[in-house]
């Protein structure tokens, strides 16, 4: 686990993610970041990593245009790239995973998959 105090520059600088990738020996093409703010998104994309953003009530108005995927929760209504509710998506799922609006593991895996030749 790494925290912001181990790098000189804080988010939105990519330093924390560059350090994590280096320490883990991870492949940037198959690493997926999950963030909850624009600064985190900019740090991830600045390090060349795809990013899924989970929007909260505090970040709902932020622009997430660079995100690979924006969700309001792992079960709820999807958000557009500006953090607003996507009016075309299904209503939030209730009481179980896998309902309308869910993010499925297969979908998140494909976001970090290397491009096919």
C-alpha positions, 0 to 999 in steps of 0.5 A: 500500500502506498500513500501520498506521503511517499512521493514528492508531488501529490495528485493530480501529478502521476507520481504515486501511480508511477511508483506503484507500477514500478514497485509492482512490476505491473504492465500499464496496459493491463493495470486498471485504476479505480478512483473517486475524484478528478485529481485521482483520474488525472494522476492515473491517466497521467501515468498512462493507466486506464481509470474507472471513476466512482462518483460520490456526492462530493465529486458529482459535478467534476468532469470525468471525460478522461475516464474509461468508465464512470459509475455512481456505484458498483450497483447504481445508475451510471453517470455521464462524463461530467458526473451527472446521472445518465438519463439513458441508463437503467434505474439503479439495482436494488438489493442484489448485484448484477441488476440493471446498471451494474458494473460486471467484472467482465466489463472492468477486465476488458477495460484494462485488456491489452489491445488486440493486434 
